[in-house]
Amino acid sequence: MEAAGSAKLHGLTSHKTNLRVLIYVVPFIYLCVLSQFSNRQNIAEAKWLLFLTEGNVDNFFADINIPFNCEFLVARPTRNSVALFEVYRVAQGKPLNDIYFGRWTLMSGLVKEKASLYQRRSDLQGIVIRAVTADVSQSSAGTTCTLDF
């Protein structure tokens, strides 16, 4: 019986938390489902936890794009703990970033790195982000502005 707020999607289990965050928990055996899902859906709309018991992380994600704005953890069980790694790509086609996130043990629970998400992802590997800002102060309210690129 599934808990309230849970659903199954082709073998992927999702859980809605009290904060209305969708979390997908992915067993290792559903690689093909994860690959198909990532090609059809915006996987950054949810948080992910993948249990990877064997194999290389880079090989596993070779054909799967984990976008920069996606929170995706890979859990690697060891003898007495579970090591957690955060994975993402700065841009599609760029190398996979595999960063140590923390460790979970039965005795101490989750012990994670102190760096925030923004600190962990501060290296954009040469990607240029083009941005425009506009001054929308009270004095310019109701006026029309034109931006030329």
Secondary structure, DSSP 8 states (H G I E B T S, - for coil): ---TTEEEETTEEEEE-TT--EEEEEEGGGHHHHHHHHHHS-GGGSEEEEE--SS-HHHHTTT----TT-EEEEEEE-SS-EEEEEEEESSTTS-EEEEEEEEEETTTEEEE-SS-HHHHT---TT-----------GGGTT-------
